[in-house]
């Protein structure tokens, strides 16, 4: 009898131990930032190596992009330099930042005269703010950025903190006034991050004021998301992912629960745009231009900005559903859009972009993906 009881006890202990381990595994993270980064190391290496070609960076200017290279080129280089100590990345970043500083300083003196170049000006401004996260001597960058933000704020206040204007080569028509207004919020929040202690209260206040103006004008109860523009009945990805990024960052910096509630509302609101395969989100803004016939159209750019918003959401919540979504989208990009060292511009009609399409490739989007992967790498495992 004793032996039987002893055997039963050992069996009971074994079952309890198995249950403990199983429940512990189920309750732990389903994926870690380090795992996401490792999953896509081959893509990172291929894209990085391709974009080290000297003809893609000339006299302080990244080539073959539509503005976003001005931000994500130097920001990737600074992050890579901090990680590896490679001086070539530092030198390239400093050259790009000086080009951007000159452009931003000129725009601050004549903002109205630079509206047609809004894409380059805005991304150059963000690069000067991001530089504060990496560099010790940033006085010239901060001065140029502050001057332009002052001019930008003055102008935007005339439009009641909502940028419903015709500006840029394509920004106003492609991304829409809600997304442009979200950019202004992100600019103020980026200032708080890059230059902590430098008029933080003002920048957080302005971010809040613009967020409230956007919400008042562009939130749609019918869409359960933000409209491309007031009264526009289409569910569009760009205005919502830029607002997701703005709200997640605002929540991180302020702790205001309202920002997080709105982030979650938007995330739910864009789910109808998720493809049936669950690995990417449709990007209706340029579907017609690219000749989409089946509705399954997405751009590399839009997936990048979505993932940036999801990464901030993960960082502030540690909810691994956001990290799993990032990993899933990166896998789609790697398996469907990566061609050698280039990530192609879009997915349309069951194929990646080709030379017959209006656009094949955007350098800025590629260095943005590199930047995103480094931000994932710099996110600690819980």
GUKEDREN-321541 format. One record per residue: x, y, z of N, C-alpha, C in turn; residue number from 1; residue in one letter. Coordinates in steps of 0.05 Angstrom, whole numbers. Example, Ala and Ser with C-alpha at 12.3 -4.5 7.8 and 13.67 -1.06 7.14 Angstrom:
# residues 2
LUMTI   n_xx   n_yy   n_zz  ca_xx  ca_yy  ca_zz   c_xx   c_yy   c_zz  nr rest
LUMTI    264   -114    156    246    -90    156    264    -66    156   1    A
LUMTI    257    -45    142    273    -21    143    258      1    157   2    S
//
This chain:
# residues 382
LUMTI   n_xx   n_yy   n_zz  ca_xx  ca_yy  ca_zz   c_xx   c_yy   c_zz  nr rest
LUMTI     17    -24      0      0      0      0     17     25      0   1    X
LUMTI     38     25     16     56     48     18     69     54     -9   2    X
LUMTI     77     32    -23     89     36    -49     70     47    -69   3    X
LUMTI     45     39    -67     24     49    -86     20     79    -81   4    X
LUMTI     18     85    -54     13    113    -48     37    130    -57   5    X
LUMTI     61    119    -53     85    134    -62     85    138    -92   6    X
LUMTI     77    118   -107     76    121   -136     55    141   -144   7    X
LUMTI     32    140   -130     11    159   -137     20    188   -130   8    X
LUMTI     34    190   -108     45    217   -101     64    227   -122   9    X
LUMTI     82    210   -131    101    218   -152     86    226   -177  10    X
LUMTI     65    211   -184     49    217   -208     35    244   -204  11    X
LUMTI     25    249   -180     11    274   -175     31    298   -177  12    X
LUMTI     54    294   -166     75    316   -168     82    321   -197  13    X
LUMTI     85    299   -212     93    302   -240     71    317   -256  14    X
LUMTI     46    310   -250     23    324   -264     23    353   -256  15    X
LUMTI     26    359   -230     26    387   -221     49    403   -234  16    X
LUMTI     72    390   -236     95    404   -248     90    410   -277  17    X
LUMTI     79    390   -291     72    394   -319     52    416   -323  18    X
LUMTI     32    417   -306     12    438   -307     24    465   -302  19    X
LUMTI     42    466   -282     55    492   -276     71    502   -299  20    X
LUMTI     87    484   -311    104    492   -334     87    500   -358  21    X
LUMTI     66    485   -363     48    491   -386     34    518   -382  22    X
LUMTI     23    522   -358      9    547   -353     29    570   -353  23    X
LUMTI     53    565   -343     73    587   -344     80    594   -372  24    X
LUMTI     82    573   -389     89    579   -417     66    594   -431  25    X
LUMTI     41    586   -425     19    600   -437     16    628   -427  26    X
LUMTI     23    633   -402     21    660   -391     43    678   -398  27    X
LUMTI     66    667   -408     89    684   -415     86    696   -442  28    X
LUMTI    106    712   -450    105    725   -476    105    705   -499  29    X
LUMTI     89    710   -519     88    692   -542    111    697   -561  30    X
LUMTI    121    722   -560    144    729   -576    159    752   -563  31    X
LUMTI    185    754   -567    201    774   -554    213    792   -576  32    X
LUMTI    220    817   -569    233    835   -588    258    823   -601  33    X
LUMTI    274    810   -584    299    797   -595    292    776   -615  34    X
LUMTI    270    762   -612    262    741   -631    253    753   -657  35    X
LUMTI    238    775   -656    229    789   -680    253    798   -696  36    X
LUMTI    272    811   -682    296    821   -695    312    798   -708  37    X
LUMTI    315    775   -694    329    752   -705    315    740   -728  38    X
LUMTI    288    740   -727    273    729   -749    278    742   -776  39    X
LUMTI    286    767   -775    289    783   -800    317    794   -803  40    X
LUMTI    336    780   -792    364    789   -794    374    786   -823  41    X
LUMTI    365    766   -837    375    763   -865    364    786   -882  42    X
LUMTI    339    794   -878    329    817   -893    344    843   -886  43    X
LUMTI    349    847   -860    363    870   -851    390    872   -865  44    X
LUMTI    405    850   -865    432    850   -877    431    855   -907  45    X
LUMTI    412    843   -920    410    847   -949    404    876   -956  46    X
LUMTI    384    887   -942    376    915   -948    398    935   -940  47    X
LUMTI    410    930   -917    432    948   -909    455    948   -929  48    X
LUMTI    463    924   -938    486    922   -956    479    936   -983  49    X
LUMTI    455    932   -992    447    944  -1018    448    974  -1016  50    X
LUMTI    440    985   -993    438   1015   -991    464   1028   -982  51    X
LUMTI    485   1012   -980    512   1023   -977    525   1031  -1003  52    X
LUMTI    511   1026  -1025    522   1033  -1052    526   1063  -1053  53    X
LUMTI    549   1072  -1062    556   1101  -1062    538   1118  -1079  54    X
LUMTI    525   1107  -1100    508   1123  -1117    481   1128  -1105  55    X
LUMTI    475   1117  -1081    450   1122  -1068    451   1145  -1048  56    X
LUMTI    476   1155  -1043    479   1177  -1025    500   1196  -1037  57    X
LUMTI    492   1219  -1046    510   1237  -1060    508   1265  -1048  58    X
LUMTI    531   1276  -1039    533   1303  -1029    512   1309  -1007  59    X
LUMTI    509   1291   -988    491   1295   -966    462   1289   -972  60    X
LUMTI    456   1278   -995    429   1273  -1003    424   1244  -1010  61    X
LUMTI    406   1231   -996    397   1205  -1004    381   1207  -1030  62    X
LUMTI    384   1188  -1047    371   1188  -1073    346   1170  -1074  63    X
LUMTI    330   1173  -1094    308   1155  -1100    288   1152  -1077  64    X
LUMTI    280   1175  -1067    259   1174  -1046    241   1199  -1049  65    X
LUMTI    219   1199  -1034    200   1221  -1036    197   1236  -1009  66    X
LUMTI    220   1241   -997    220   1256   -972    228   1241   -948  67    X
LUMTI    218   1216   -945    223   1201   -921    252   1192   -917  68    X
LUMTI    267   1192   -938    296   1186   -935    310   1207   -919  69    X
LUMTI    300   1232   -920    313   1253   -905    311   1248   -875  70    X
LUMTI    290   1235   -866    287   1228   -837    300   1201   -831  71    X
LUMTI    293   1181   -846    301   1154   -838    329   1147   -846  72    X
LUMTI    340   1161   -866    368   1156   -873    387   1162   -850  73    X
LUMTI    388   1187   -841    406   1194   -819    398   1180   -793  74    X
LUMTI    372   1176   -788    364   1163   -763    373   1134   -762  75    X
LUMTI    371   1120   -785    382   1093   -786    412   1093   -782  76    X
LUMTI    425   1112   -795    455   1113   -793    463   1118   -764  77    X
LUMTI    450   1136   -750    457   1142   -723    452   1118   -705  78    X
LUMTI    430   1105   -709    424   1081   -693    444   1059   -698  79    X
LUMTI    452   1055   -723    472   1035   -730    499   1042   -720  80    X
LUMTI    506   1068   -721    531   1077   -709    533   1072   -679  81    X
LUMTI    511   1078   -665    511   1073   -637    513   1043   -631  82    X
LUMTI    501   1027   -647    502    998   -643    530    986   -649  83    X
LUMTI    542    995   -671    567    981   -680    592    998   -678  84    X
LUMTI    589   1025   -675    612   1042   -675    624   1048   -702  85    X
LUMTI    610   1040   -723    620   1044   -750    620   1074   -758  86    X
LUMTI    643   1085   -763    645   1113   -768    633   1121   -795  87    X
LUMTI    631   1102   -814    619   1108   -840    590   1116   -836  88    X
LUMTI    576   1103   -818    548   1110   -813    546   1137   -799  89    X
LUMTI    564   1143   -781    564   1169   -768    569   1191   -788  90    X
LUMTI    589   1187   -805    596   1208   -824    574   1213   -844  91    X
LUMTI    561   1191   -853    538   1195   -871    515   1209   -858  92    X
LUMTI    510   1202   -833    488   1215   -818    494   1245   -815  93    X
LUMTI    518   1252   -808    524   1281   -803    522   1296   -830  94    X
LUMTI    531   1284   -851    528   1298   -878    499   1302   -885  95    X
LUMTI    482   1282   -880    454   1285   -886    441   1306   -867  96    X
LUMTI    448   1305   -842    436   1324   -823    443   1353   -830  97    X
LUMTI    467   1357   -840    475   1385   -847    458   1394   -871  98    X
LUMTI    454   1377   -890    437   1383   -913    409   1390   -903  99    X
LUMTI    399   1374   -885    372   1378   -874    370   1404   -858 100    X
LUMTI    392   1409   -842    391   1434   -826    389   1459   -844 101    X
LUMTI    404   1459   -865    403   1482   -883    375   1485   -895 102    X
LUMTI    363   1463   -903    336   1464   -914    316   1474   -894 103    X
LUMTI    318   1464   -869    299   1471   -848    302   1500   -841 104    X
LUMTI    327   1510   -839    332   1538   -833    320   1556   -854 105    X
LUMTI    323   1549   -879    312   1565   -901    282   1565   -900 106    X
LUMTI    269   1542   -894    240   1540   -892    229   1556   -869 107    X
LUMTI    244   1558   -848    236   1574   -825    234   1604   -832 108    X
LUMTI    251   1612   -850    251   1640   -858    229   1646   -878 109    X
LUMTI    221   1626   -893    200   1630   -913    183   1605   -915 110    X
LUMTI    166   1601   -894    151   1576   -893    131   1574   -916 111    X
LUMTI    116   1595   -921     97   1594   -943    110   1588   -970 112    X
LUMTI    134   1598   -974    148   1593   -999    158   1565  -1001 113    X
LUMTI    158   1549   -980    168   1522   -980    146   1501   -978 114    X
LUMTI    121   1510   -979     98   1491   -977     99   1470   -999 115    X
LUMTI    108   1477  -1022    108   1458  -1044    129   1436  -1040 116    X
LUMTI    147   1441  -1021    168   1421  -1014    163   1409   -987 117    X
LUMTI    138   1407   -979    131   1400   -951    142   1372   -944 118    X
LUMTI    142   1353   -963    152   1326   -956    181   1327   -946 119    X
LUMTI    198   1340   -961    226   1342   -953    230   1359   -928 120    X
LUMTI    216   1381   -927    220   1399   -904    211   1385   -878 121    X
LUMTI    188   1372   -878    178   1359   -854    195   1336   -845 122    X
LUMTI    204   1319   -863    221   1297   -856    249   1306   -847 123    X
LUMTI    259   1327   -859    284   1339   -850    282   1350   -822 124    X
LUMTI    259   1362   -816    254   1372   -789    255   1349   -769 125    X
LUMTI    241   1328   -775    240   1305   -757    268   1293   -752 126    X
LUMTI    285   1294   -773    312   1283   -770    328   1299   -750 127    X
LUMTI    325   1326   -750    339   1343   -732    330   1338   -703 128    X
LUMTI    305   1331   -699    295   1325   -673    305   1298   -663 129    X
LUMTI    304   1279   -681    313   1252   -675    343   1252   -668 130    X
LUMTI    358   1269   -680    387   1271   -675    393   1275   -646 131    X
LUMTI    375   1289   -632    380   1294   -603    381   1269   -587 132    X
LUMTI    370   1247   -597    371   1222   -582    399   1209   -583 133    X
LUMTI    416   1217   -602    441   1203   -607    466   1221   -603 134    X
LUMTI    464   1246   -608    487   1264   -609    489   1282   -585 135    X
LUMTI    513   1289   -577    516   1308   -554    515   1337   -563 136    X
LUMTI    527   1343   -585    527   1371   -595    506   1374   -616 137    X
LUMTI    483   1386   -609    460   1388   -626    449   1417   -627 138    X
LUMTI    464   1436   -618    453   1463   -616    443   1473   -642 139    X
LUMTI    459   1470   -663    450   1480   -690    425   1466   -699 140    X
LUMTI    423   1440   -694    399   1425   -703    374   1435   -687 141    X
LUMTI    378   1438   -661    355   1446   -645    346   1475   -652 142    X
LUMTI    365   1492   -657    358   1520   -664    342   1520   -690 143    X
LUMTI    351   1506   -710    337   1506   -736    310   1493   -733 144    X
LUMTI    308   1472   -717    282   1458   -713    263   1477   -698 145    X
LUMTI    272   1490   -677    255   1508   -662    244   1531   -679 146    X
LUMTI    261   1542   -696    253   1564   -713    231   1555   -732 147    X
LUMTI    234   1531   -743    213   1522   -762    187   1514   -747 148    X
LUMTI    190   1502   -724    166   1495   -709    150   1520   -701 149    X
LUMTI    164   1541   -694    151   1567   -688    135   1577   -712 150    X
LUMTI    148   1576   -735    134   1585   -759    111   1567   -766 151    X
LUMTI    115   1541   -763     94   1521   -769     71   1524   -751 152    X
LUMTI     76   1528   -725     54   1531   -706     38   1557   -711 153    X
LUMTI     52   1578   -718     37   1603   -724     18   1598   -747 154    X
LUMTI     28   1585   -768     12   1581   -792    -11   1562   -786 155    X
LUMTI     -6   1540   -772    -26   1520   -767    -49   1531   -749 156    X
LUMTI    -42   1548   -730    -62   1560   -713    -82   1576   -729 157    X
LUMTI    -73   1587   -752    -92   1602   -769   -113   1584   -781 158    X
LUMTI   -107   1558   -782   -126   1538   -793   -138   1522   -771 159    X
LUMTI   -139   1532   -747   -152   1519   -724   -140   1492   -719 160    X
LUMTI   -113   1490   -721    -98   1466   -714   -107   1441   -730 161    X
LUMTI   -115   1446   -755   -121   1423   -773   -112   1431   -801 162    X
LUMTI    -94   1416   -813    -80   1424   -837    -96   1416   -862 163    X
LUMTI   -119   1428   -865   -135   1423   -889   -127   1443   -911 164    X
LUMTI   -103   1438   -922    -92   1457   -942    -79   1441   -964 165    X
LUMTI    -74   1455   -986    -60   1443  -1009    -31   1448  -1005 166    X
LUMTI    -16   1427   -998     13   1431   -992     28   1407  -1001 167    X
LUMTI     53   1411  -1009     71   1390  -1017     66   1381  -1046 168    X
LUMTI     84   1364  -1055     82   1353  -1082     59   1334  -1084 169    X
LUMTI     55   1318  -1063     34   1298  -1063     22   1294  -1035 170    X
LUMTI     33   1306  -1014     25   1299   -987     -5   1304   -982 171    X
LUMTI    -14   1328   -990    -42   1334   -983    -62   1316   -997 172    X
LUMTI    -57   1310  -1023    -76   1293  -1038    -72   1263  -1032 173    X
LUMTI    -48   1255  -1025    -43   1226  -1021    -49   1218   -992 174    X
LUMTI    -39   1234   -973    -42   1226   -945    -66   1240   -932 175    X
LUMTI    -73   1264   -941    -96   1277   -930    -91   1295   -906 176    X
LUMTI   -110   1313   -900   -105   1332   -878   -104   1320   -851 177    X
LUMTI   -118   1298   -846   -116   1286   -819    -88   1275   -815 178    X
LUMTI    -76   1262   -834    -49   1252   -831    -29   1274   -829 179    X
LUMTI    -33   1296   -844    -14   1318   -843    -16   1331   -815 180    X
LUMTI    -40   1333   -804    -43   1344   -777    -30   1326   -756 181    X
LUMTI    -33   1300   -760    -19   1282   -741     11   1285   -742 182    X
LUMTI     22   1292   -766     51   1297   -768     59   1320   -749 183    X
LUMTI     42   1340   -747     48   1363   -729     50   1353   -700 184    X
LUMTI     31   1336   -692     31   1325   -665     57   1310   -661 185    X
LUMTI     64   1293   -680     89   1276   -677    113   1294   -675 186    X
LUMTI    113   1316   -689    136   1335   -688    139   1346   -660 187    X
LUMTI    118   1354   -647    120   1364   -619    129   1342   -600 188    X
LUMTI    119   1318   -604    126   1296   -586    155   1288   -591 189    X
LUMTI    164   1289   -616    191   1282   -622    210   1302   -609 190    X
LUMTI    202   1327   -607    218   1348   -594    222   1341   -565 191    X
LUMTI    201   1332   -552    202   1325   -524    222   1302   -520 192    X
LUMTI    222   1283   -538    240   1260   -536    268   1267   -542 193    X
LUMTI    272   1282   -564    300   1289   -572    313   1309   -555 194    X
LUMTI    298   1328   -544    309   1350   -528    293   1353   -502 195    X
LUMTI    295   1332   -484    281   1333   -459    289   1357   -442 196    X
LUMTI    269   1370   -430    275   1393   -414    274   1419   -429 197    X
LUMTI    272   1418   -456    271   1442   -472    242   1449   -479 198    X
LUMTI    230   1464   -461    202   1473   -465    183   1450   -469 199    X
LUMTI    187   1430   -452    170   1406   -455    140   1412   -451 200    X
LUMTI    134   1428   -432    106   1433   -426     91   1445   -450 201    X
LUMTI    105   1463   -464     93   1476   -487     88   1455   -509 202    X
LUMTI    108   1438   -514    105   1418   -536     83   1397   -529 203    X
LUMTI     81   1389   -504     60   1370   -497     33   1384   -499 204    X
LUMTI     31   1409   -492      6   1424   -494     -2   1427   -523 205    X
LUMTI     16   1434   -540     10   1437   -568      1   1410   -581 206    X
LUMTI     15   1389   -573      7   1362   -583    -21   1356   -575 207    X
LUMTI    -28   1362   -550    -55   1357   -541    -76   1374   -555 208    X
LUMTI    -69   1399   -560    -88   1417   -573    -94   1408   -602 209    X
LUMTI    -73   1399   -615    -77   1390   -643    -92   1364   -644 210    X
LUMTI    -85   1346   -625   -100   1320   -624   -130   1325   -620 211    X
LUMTI   -136   1343   -602   -165   1349   -597   -178   1361   -621 212    X
LUMTI   -164   1378   -636   -175   1391   -660   -180   1370   -681 213    X
LUMTI   -161   1352   -685   -164   1330   -704   -188   1313   -696 214    X
LUMTI   -190   1306   -671   -212   1289   -662   -239   1302   -667 215    X
LUMTI   -240   1327   -661   -266   1342   -665   -274   1343   -694 216    X
LUMTI   -255   1346   -712   -261   1350   -740   -262   1325   -756 217    X
LUMTI   -246   1304   -749   -242   1282   -767   -251   1255   -756 218    X
LUMTI   -257   1253   -730   -267   1227   -720   -294   1221   -732 219    X
LUMTI   -298   1196   -742   -323   1188   -754   -335   1165   -738 220    X
LUMTI   -358   1170   -727   -372   1148   -713   -381   1126   -733 221    X
LUMTI   -386   1134   -758   -394   1114   -778   -370   1095   -784 222    X
LUMTI   -347   1107   -788   -323   1091   -795   -311   1077   -770 223    X
LUMTI   -317   1088   -747   -304   1080   -722   -274   1084   -725 224    X
LUMTI   -267   1105   -738   -239   1111   -743   -238   1141   -752 225    X
LUMTI   -214   1150   -759   -211   1177   -768   -214   1178   -798 226    X
LUMTI   -227   1199   -807   -232   1203   -836   -207   1215   -849 227    X
LUMTI   -204   1209   -874   -183   1221   -890   -184   1251   -888 228    X
LUMTI   -209   1262   -889   -215   1290   -886   -243   1292   -876 229    X
LUMTI   -251   1313   -863   -278   1315   -852   -299   1310   -874 230    X
LUMTI   -318   1291   -868   -339   1285   -887   -332   1264   -907 231    X
LUMTI   -306   1255   -908   -298   1234   -927   -307   1207   -915 232    X
LUMTI   -322   1192   -931   -334   1167   -920   -317   1143   -924 233    X
LUMTI   -293   1146   -935   -276   1123   -940   -259   1116   -916 234    X
LUMTI   -256   1090   -910   -238   1081   -889   -210   1079   -902 235    X
LUMTI   -192   1096   -892   -165   1098   -904   -145   1091   -882 236    X
LUMTI   -122   1080   -891   -102   1071   -872    -85   1093   -861 237    X
LUMTI    -75   1111   -879    -55   1130   -871    -64   1149   -848 238    X
LUMTI    -88   1161   -850    -95   1179   -828    -97   1164   -801 239    X
LUMTI   -104   1139   -802   -108   1124   -777    -81   1114   -765 240    X
LUMTI    -63   1105   -782    -38   1096   -771    -21   1119   -761 241    X
LUMTI    -23   1142   -774     -8   1165   -763    -20   1175   -737 242    X
LUMTI    -46   1173   -735    -59   1180   -709    -53   1159   -688 243    X
LUMTI    -51   1134   -695    -43   1113   -676    -15   1119   -665 244    X
LUMTI      3   1126   -683     30   1133   -675     31   1157   -656 245    X
LUMTI     15   1178   -663     14   1202   -647      2   1195   -619 246    X
LUMTI    -19   1180   -618    -32   1174   -592    -14   1156   -575 247    X
LUMTI     -2   1136   -587     16   1119   -571     39   1134   -560 248    X
LUMTI     51   1151   -576     73   1167   -566     64   1187   -545 249    X
LUMTI     41   1200   -549     31   1218   -529     25   1205   -503 250    X
LUMTI     14   1180   -504      9   1165   -480     35   1159   -465 251    X
LUMTI     55   1151   -481     82   1145   -469     93   1168   -454 252    X
LUMTI     90   1192   -465    103   1216   -453     86   1229   -432 253    X
LUMTI     60   1225   -432     43   1239   -413     28   1221   -393 254    X
LUMTI     24   1196   -401      9   1178   -384    -21   1183   -384 255    X
LUMTI    -31   1199   -403    -59   1206   -404    -74   1182   -416 256    X
LUMTI    -92   1170   -399   -106   1145   -408   -124   1150   -432 257    X
LUMTI   -133   1174   -436   -150   1180   -459   -135   1174   -485 258    X
LUMTI   -110   1180   -486    -94   1175   -510    -93   1145   -516 259    X
LUMTI    -90   1129   -496    -88   1100   -500   -115   1089   -509 260    X
LUMTI   -137   1099   -497   -164   1090   -505   -168   1096   -534 261    X
LUMTI   -160   1120   -543   -164   1127   -571   -146   1110   -589 262    X
LUMTI   -122   1104   -580   -105   1086   -596   -119   1060   -601 263    X
LUMTI   -130   1048   -580   -143   1022   -582   -168   1024   -600 264    X
LUMTI   -182   1046   -598   -206   1050   -615   -198   1050   -645 265    X
LUMTI   -176   1064   -651   -167   1065   -679   -158   1038   -688 266    X
LUMTI   -143   1024   -671   -133    997   -679   -157    979   -686 267    X
LUMTI   -178    980   -670   -202    964   -676   -214    974   -703 268    X
LUMTI   -214   1000   -706   -227   1012   -730   -214   1005   -756 269    X
LUMTI   -188    999   -756   -174    993   -782   -175    963   -789 270    X
LUMTI   -186    947   -771   -186    918   -776   -200    910   -803 271    X
LUMTI   -221    925   -812   -232    918   -838   -212    920   -861 272    X
LUMTI   -190    935   -857   -170    938   -877   -150    915   -877 273    X
LUMTI   -150    898   -857   -131    876   -856   -139    855   -877 274    X
LUMTI   -119    846   -892   -124    826   -913   -134    800   -900 275    X
LUMTI   -149    784   -916   -160    759   -906   -138    740   -897 276    X
LUMTI   -114    742   -908    -92    726   -899    -80    734   -872 277    X
LUMTI    -87    758   -864    -79    768   -837    -51    777   -835 278    X
LUMTI    -37    781   -858     -9    788   -856     -2    816   -867 279    X
LUMTI    -21    831   -875    -17    859   -884    -43    874   -884 280    X
LUMTI    -42    900   -886    -65    917   -887    -67    931   -914 281    X
LUMTI    -91    933   -925    -95    946   -951    -91    976   -948 282    X
LUMTI    -80    987   -970    -73   1016   -971    -89   1029   -993 283    X
LUMTI   -114   1036   -989   -131   1046  -1011   -122   1072  -1024 284    X
LUMTI   -104   1087  -1011    -99   1114  -1020    -88   1116  -1048 285    X
LUMTI    -73   1095  -1057    -62   1096  -1084    -69   1071  -1100 286    X
LUMTI    -89   1057  -1092    -96   1032  -1105   -104   1037  -1134 287    X
LUMTI   -120   1057  -1139   -129   1063  -1166   -106   1071  -1184 288    X
LUMTI    -88   1087  -1173    -65   1096  -1189    -47   1073  -1197 289    X
LUMTI    -45   1053  -1180    -28   1030  -1186    -43   1008  -1201 290    X
LUMTI    -68   1012  -1208    -83    993  -1224    -93    969  -1209 291    X
LUMTI    -98    972  -1183   -109    950  -1168   -136    942  -1178 292    X
LUMTI   -140    916  -1182   -166    906  -1191   -180    887  -1171 293    X
LUMTI   -165    878  -1151   -177    858  -1133   -179    867  -1104 294    X
LUMTI   -172    892  -1099   -174    903  -1072   -151    896  -1053 295    X
LUMTI   -135    876  -1061   -112    869  -1044    -88    885  -1053 296    X
LUMTI    -87    909  -1044    -65    927  -1051    -54    939  -1025 297    X
LUMTI    -27    939  -1023    -15    952  -1000     12    963  -1008 298    X
LUMTI     20    984   -994     46    996   -999     66    990   -977 299    X
LUMTI     91    988   -984    112    985   -964    111   1007   -943 300    X
LUMTI    107   1032   -953    107   1055   -935     86   1052   -913 301    X
LUMTI     61   1045   -921     40   1045   -901     44   1023   -881 302    X
LUMTI     56   1000   -889     61    979   -870     83    988   -850 303    X
LUMTI    102   1003   -860    123   1014   -842    111   1031   -820 304    X
LUMTI     95   1050   -828     84   1069   -808     65   1054   -788 305    X
LUMTI     51   1035   -799     34   1018   -781     51   1004   -760 306    X
LUMTI     73    992   -769     91    977   -751    104    996   -731 307    X
LUMTI    111   1020   -739    122   1039   -720    102   1045   -698 308    X
LUMTI     76   1049   -705     56   1054   -685     52   1030   -667 309    X
LUMTI     53   1006   -678     49    982   -663     73    977   -644 310    X
LUMTI     97    985   -652    120    982   -635    119   1000   -611 311    X
LUMTI    111   1025   -614    107   1042   -591     85   1031   -573 312    X
LUMTI     64   1021   -585     42   1008   -569     53    985   -552 313    X
LUMTI     70    969   -564     82    946   -549    100    957   -527 314    X
LUMTI    116    977   -533    135    988   -513    120    999   -488 315    X
LUMTI     97   1011   -492     83   1023   -469     64   1003   -456 316    X
LUMTI     57    981   -469     37    963   -457     48    935   -451 317    X
LUMTI     70    927   -466     81    900   -465     61    879   -473 318    X
LUMTI     41    887   -488     21    869   -499     33    857   -525 319    X
LUMTI     39    831   -524     54    820   -546     38    816   -571 320    X
LUMTI     11    821   -570     -4    820   -595      6    840   -615 321    X
LUMTI     16    863   -606     26    883   -624     53    874   -636 322    X
LUMTI     69    861   -620     95    851   -630     91    828   -649 323    X
LUMTI     71    811   -644     66    789   -662     56    800   -689 324    X
LUMTI     40    821   -688     30    833   -713     54    845   -729 325    X
LUMTI     72    858   -715     96    868   -729    111    846   -743 326    X
LUMTI    116    824   -728    131    801   -739    116    790   -764 327    X
LUMTI     90    789   -762     74    778   -785     77    796   -809 328    X
LUMTI     75    823   -805     77    841   -828    105    841   -840 329    X
LUMTI    126    839   -822    153    838   -832    157    812   -849 330    X
LUMTI    145    791   -840    147    766   -856    134    769   -883 331    X
LUMTI    111    783   -884     98    788   -910    117    805   -928 332    X
LUMTI    129    825   -917    147    842   -932    171    826   -942 333    X
LUMTI    182    809   -925    205    793   -933    199    772   -954 334    X
LUMTI    175    760   -952    168    739   -971    155    748   -996 335    X
LUMTI    143    772   -996    128    782  -1019    140    806  -1033 336    X
LUMTI    156    823  -1018    165    848  -1030    196    849  -1033 337    X
LUMTI    210    833  -1018    239    835  -1019    250    822  -1045 338    X
LUMTI    266    838  -1059    278    829  -1084    308    835  -1082 339    X
LUMTI    324    815  -1075    352    820  -1070    356    837  -1046 340    X
LUMTI    366    862  -1050    369    880  -1028    349    903  -1028 341    X
LUMTI    329    901  -1046    309    921  -1048    282    910  -1038 342    X
LUMTI    269    926  -1021    241    920  -1015    224    937  -1034 343    X
LUMTI    208    924  -1050    193    938  -1071    170    955  -1060 344    X
LUMTI    160    973  -1077    142    994  -1068    115    984  -1059 345    X
LUMTI    105    963  -1071     77    955  -1065     71    926  -1073 346    X
LUMTI     48    917  -1064     37    891  -1073     10    897  -1086 347    X
LUMTI      6    887  -1110    -18    893  -1125    -25    870  -1143 348    X
LUMTI    -51    863  -1145    -61    843  -1163    -45    816  -1161 349    X
LUMTI    -38    809  -1136    -25    783  -1132      4    783  -1138 350    X
LUMTI     17    806  -1140     46    807  -1147     58    832  -1134 351    X
LUMTI     85    831  -1133    100    855  -1124    103    875  -1147 352    X
LUMTI    111    899  -1140    115    920  -1160    134    911  -1182 353    X
LUMTI    129    921  -1206    146    916  -1229    153    942  -1243 354    X
LUMTI    170    941  -1262    178    965  -1277    155    977  -1293 355    X
LUMTI    134    960  -1298    111    971  -1313     93    988  -1295 356    X
LUMTI     97    987  -1269     80   1003  -1250     91   1031  -1248 357    X
LUMTI     75   1050  -1240     85   1078  -1236    109   1080  -1217 358    X
LUMTI    109   1063  -1197    132   1063  -1178    141   1034  -1173 359    X
LUMTI    167   1031  -1171    179   1005  -1167    190   1003  -1138 360    X
LUMTI    202   1025  -1129    219   1022  -1104    222   1050  -1092 361    X
LUMTI    223   1051  -1066    228   1077  -1052    250   1072  -1032 362    X
LUMTI    273   1086  -1036    295   1083  -1017    288   1091   -989 363    X
LUMTI    272   1112   -986    265   1121   -959    250   1100   -943 364    X
LUMTI    233   1085   -957    218   1064   -943    236   1041   -935 365    X
LUMTI    257   1036   -951    276   1015   -944    292   1022   -920 366    X
LUMTI    303   1046   -919    318   1054   -895    300   1057   -871 367    X
LUMTI    274   1062   -876    255   1063   -853    252   1035   -841 368    X
LUMTI    251   1015   -858    250    987   -847    275    980   -832 369    X
LUMTI    298    989   -841    323    984   -826    321    998   -799 370    X
LUMTI    312   1023   -799    309   1038   -774    290   1024   -755 371    X
LUMTI    268   1014   -766    248   1000   -749    260    975   -737 372    X
LUMTI    275    960   -752    287    935   -741    307    942   -719 373    X
LUMTI    321    964   -722    340    972   -700    324    981   -676 374    X
LUMTI    301    994   -680    285   1002   -657    274    977   -642 375    X
LUMTI    267    957   -657    259    932   -645    282    920   -629 376    X
LUMTI    305    920   -641    329    909   -628    335    924   -602 377    X
LUMTI    330    949   -601    336    966   -578    313    964   -557 378    X
LUMTI    292    949   -563    270    946   -543    276    922   -526 379    X
LUMTI    279    926   -500    287    903   -482    266    881   -481 380    X
LUMTI    276    857   -479    257    834   -474    246    837   -446 381    X
LUMTI    220    832   -442    210    835   -415    220    812   -396 382    X
//
